[in-house]
Amino acid sequence: MSLQPDRPPPELIFVNESPAHAAQVEALLNRAFGPGRFAKVSERVREFADFAPELSFCALEAGKVVGVVRMWRISVGDQPVVFLGPLAVEETERRHGLGAQLVERACAATEAAGEPAVLLVGDLPYFQRVGFAIAPDVTLPGPVDARRVLARSFGDLALSGPVRAR
């Protein structure tokens, strides 16, 4: 029995999401989340949020989308913020830290654009590594485990209130 070494991390190019990526992004999201993704509270947010392609990124390997992070403009109470999601990475690329790279890139673009914070629904152990913490005073438009409502602020900001359109 011969052991093959792990393959090296892929050579990736990061670009802002554009309409040209739409079919590949949707296919990736379908593989990553299945049809159940449309029933999640995050989808309710995306129904009224404004998509921010200049803050959203695709990771391309040989021209193929292997990762995506989407960003949306919303408000929490009267505070404008950005909502992150979905985040998806091809199963074959998940051990290279690509998801965290996409989140970091999107958060850096969001901060550079002057936005004060990013909100998401996700797993604290994963997102805590990239600066997110539980946002206990934020309410979403539907049932969600409050421990999964996370925020990353780019200053001294505590988010409070309902999530809604800007």
N, C-alpha and C positions, 0 to 999 in steps of 0.2 A: 504494500500500500504506500503510495507516494503522497506526500502532503504538498499541496500547492500553496504558495504564499498568497496572502490577501492581495487583491489587485490594488494598485496605487489609486489615490483619489483621482477622480476624473478632472480633465482640463475643462474648466467652466468659464463661460462668459456670462456676466450679469447685465441685463438690459431692462429698461422700463417696459412694462407690459404694453402691447399695442394691439389693435384689432387683428393684425396678422397672426397673433398668437392664440386667438380665441378658440379655435377648434382643438388645438393641442392642450390648452389649459383646461377646457371642459372635459376632455377625455381623461386627463390626469386626475381632475377632481372626482370624476365618476369612479375611477379605479381606486382612489384613496378613500372615498367616503361612501360610495354607493348611493342609491336613491334616498336613503334615510337622511341625507344632508339637508334636504329641503324641508324637513320637519323640525329642524333645530331652531332655537330661539335666535341664534346668530343670523339665520336666513331672514327672520322677521325684521331684524335691524337693517340688513342689506336691501330689503324691499323699499325702505324710505330714505336710505343714505345716498349721498352723492359719491360715486366711484371716483377715486383719485389715482389715475394711471401714472401720474408723475411721481407718486410715492410707492407704487406697486412694482414688483420686480419678478422677472423670470430668470431662471438659471438655465442656460443652454449648453448642451454638450453636442458637438458636431451638428449644430442647427436644430436639435430636438429639445423641446421643453422638458426638463427633468425635475424642475422645482418651480414653485410659484408662491408668492405672498401678495395678497390684495389688501388695499387700504381704502377706507371710506370716510368721508367727512360727516360727522354727527355732532350733537351737543349732549352734554350731561348737565341737566338743569339748564342754566343759561351759558355754560362754559363750552365753547367750541373745542372739540378734540377729534382724534382720528381713531377709527375702529379697525382693528387688524383681523383679517380672516377672509377667506380661508387661507391656511398655510398647508401646502402639500408638497411632498417629495416622492419621486419614484422609489418604489421599494428597494430596488438595486442600489440606490444612492444614499440610503438612510444612515449609514454608519460613518459618514464622512463629515458630519456636522453641518451639512448643507442647510437644514432647517434653521439652525441658529444663525448662520451667515445671512440668510434671507431676512430674518427678523431684524438683525442688527443693521443691515443695509436699509431696510424700510424705516426703522426708527431713526437712523441718522438723517435720512432724507426728510422725514417728518419734522425733526428738530430744526434742521437747516431751513425748512420752509416757514419757521416761526410758530409752528403748532405747539401747544403747551404739554400735550400728553397723548398717550396711546392707550386704548382700552381693548380688551379682548375677552373671550370666553375660552379657557383652556386649563391645562394641568399645571398647577403651581410648581411641582418639582422640575418640570421642563422649562417653563418660562421664567422662573426665579433666577436661573443662570444668566439670563439676559436682561435683568433689571426689573422684572415685574413683581408686584405684590398684590395681595387681596385688596380689592376696592369695596369695602363693606357697605358703603352708603350709596352705591349705584344700583338702580333698578332697571331691569330690561323688560321689553314688551312680551313677557311670557315666562313660564316656569323655567328656572335654572338654579342649580346648586350655587348658592352665594359664594362658596369657597372657590368656584371656578371663574368668578368675575374678577379680572386682574387688570391692573393699570401700571403704566410706567410714566412718571412725570419728568419733565425736563426742567424742573425748578421746584419751588416749595408750593405745591398745589395739591389740595385734597379734593378729589372729585366727590360730588354729592348730588343726588337727584335722579330723575328718570332719563333714560336714553331716548332721544328723539331727533327728528330732522333739524338741520340748522336753519 
